[in-house]
């Protein structure tokens, strides 16, 4: 691809749903233009994926897990993102936080919005690009049936 599109952005991610814990396993050429690193595996999975099949049978059984934005919860996000930012600086590689969102099957809307806002802020504070998962449906920022924004999620992503 570099022969025909030398300036095209490339987005790569580590194994296990693009986990921050696996960034060090990426083997990158030092002479190549830095591709964006794609990061999406965030904590706590028990909160943001509760009730979904895609996260495995243990998480699928979960319901009622809360995320209130306590100091400890926000500190965990900041600690995780500080590690990613350090990795990024050490390698001069940009970060794309992609596919972040909290599923609405069992998660309370106010918790989902608080988590989304905290994750968005932590990403912005460190200069990470970000892409929310996804437009409509279980994680969505848009309610297709009502043809309107899910306002708390939209506000958490872009402000009011």
C-alpha positions in Angstrom: 0.0 0.0 0.0 2.9 2.4 0.7 3.9 2.1 -2.9 0.6 3.3 -4.3 -0.7 5.4 -1.4 2.4 6.6 0.6 0.4 9.2 2.5 -2.7 7.2 3.4 -3.4 6.8 7.1 -3.3 3.3 8.4 -5.1 2.2 11.5 -3.7 -0.8 13.4 -4.7 -2.4 16.6 -3.4 -5.1 19.0 -5.1 -8.4 19.7 -8.0 -9.1 22.1 -10.3 -6.4 20.9 -7.5 -3.8 20.5 -6.7 -4.0 24.2 -4.4 -1.4 25.7 -2.8 -4.2 27.6 -1.5 -5.7 24.3 -0.1 -2.5 22.7 3.5 -3.8 23.3 2.8 -6.8 21.2 2.5 -4.7 18.0 5.6 -5.0 15.9 6.0 -1.8 13.8 8.5 -0.7 11.3 10.5 2.3 12.6 11.0 3.7 9.1 7.3 3.8 8.2 5.1 6.8 8.6 3.5 6.3 11.9 0.1 4.7 11.5 -2.6 5.4 14.1 -3.0 2.9 16.8 -6.5 1.7 17.3 -7.5 1.2 20.9 -11.0 0.0 22.0 -10.8 -2.5 24.8 -11.7 -0.4 27.8 -12.6 -1.2 31.4 -14.8 -2.2 33.0 -16.2 -4.6 30.4 -18.6 -5.8 33.1 -20.3 -2.4 32.9 -20.2 -1.3 29.2 -20.9 -4.7 27.7 -23.3 -6.2 30.3 -25.9 -8.4 28.7 -24.1 -8.7 25.3 -23.3 -12.1 23.8 -20.2 -10.8 22.1 -18.3 -10.3 25.4 -18.7 -13.9 26.4 -21.1 -15.9 28.6 -20.0 -14.4 31.9 -20.6 -10.8 30.7 -23.8 -11.8 28.9 -25.3 -12.9 32.3 -24.6 -9.5 33.9 -27.2 -6.9 34.7 -27.5 -3.8 36.9 -23.8 -3.0 36.9 -23.5 0.7 37.6 -20.9 3.3 36.7 -21.4 6.6 38.6 -18.3 8.5 37.8 -16.8 8.2 41.2 -13.3 9.4 41.8 -12.0 5.8 41.8 -13.8 5.0 38.5 -12.5 8.1 36.7 -9.0 7.5 38.2 -9.0 4.0 36.6 -9.8 5.5 33.2 -7.0 8.1 33.6 -4.5 5.5 34.8 -5.3 3.3 31.8 -5.1 6.2 29.4 -1.8 7.5 30.9 -0.3 4.1 30.1 -1.4 4.3 26.5 -0.2 7.9 26.2 3.2 6.9 27.6 3.3 4.1 25.0 2.4 6.6 22.3 5.0 9.2 23.3 7.8 6.6 23.6 7.1 5.4 20.0 5.9 8.6 18.4 2.7 6.8 17.4 -0.7 8.5 17.5 -3.7 6.8 19.1 -7.2 6.4 17.9 -9.8 5.4 20.5 -12.3 3.6 18.4 -15.4 1.6 19.2 -16.0 2.9 22.7 -19.5 2.9 24.0 -21.8 1.4 26.7 -24.5 -1.0 25.7 -28.1 -0.1 26.6 -29.5 -3.6 27.3 -29.0 -3.4 31.1 -27.0 -0.2 31.6 -28.8 2.9 32.9 -28.7 5.8 30.5 -27.2 8.2 33.1 -24.4 5.8 33.8 -23.7 5.2 30.1 -23.6 9.0 29.6 -21.3 9.5 32.6 -18.9 6.8 31.4 -18.9 8.1 27.8 -18.2 11.6 29.0 -15.3 10.5 31.2 -13.8 8.4 28.5 -14.2 11.2 25.9 -12.6 13.7 28.3 -9.7 11.4 29.1 -9.1 10.8 25.4 -9.3 14.5 24.5 -7.0 15.4 27.4 -4.3 13.2 26.0 -4.7 14.2 22.3 -6.2 10.9 21.2 -8.5 10.8 18.2 -11.7 9.1 19.0 -14.6 7.4 17.3 -17.8 6.3 19.1 -19.4 2.9 18.6 -22.0 3.3 17.0 -24.6 5.4 15.3 -27.8 3.7 16.4 -28.9 0.5 18.1 -27.5 -0.9 21.4 -24.7 1.5 21.9 -26.1 4.3 19.7 -26.1 8.0 19.9 -29.2 8.1 17.6 -32.6 6.6 18.2 -33.8 5.5 14.8 -37.3 4.7 15.9 -37.8 8.1 17.4 -35.6 9.8 14.7 -33.8 11.8 17.4 -30.5 12.0 19.2 -30.0 10.1 22.5 -29.3 13.5 24.0 -27.3 12.4 27.1 -24.9 10.3 24.9 -24.6 13.0 22.3 -23.9 15.6 25.0 -21.3 13.3 26.5 -19.6 13.1 23.2 -19.7 16.7 21.9 -21.0 18.8 24.8 -24.3 20.7 24.8 
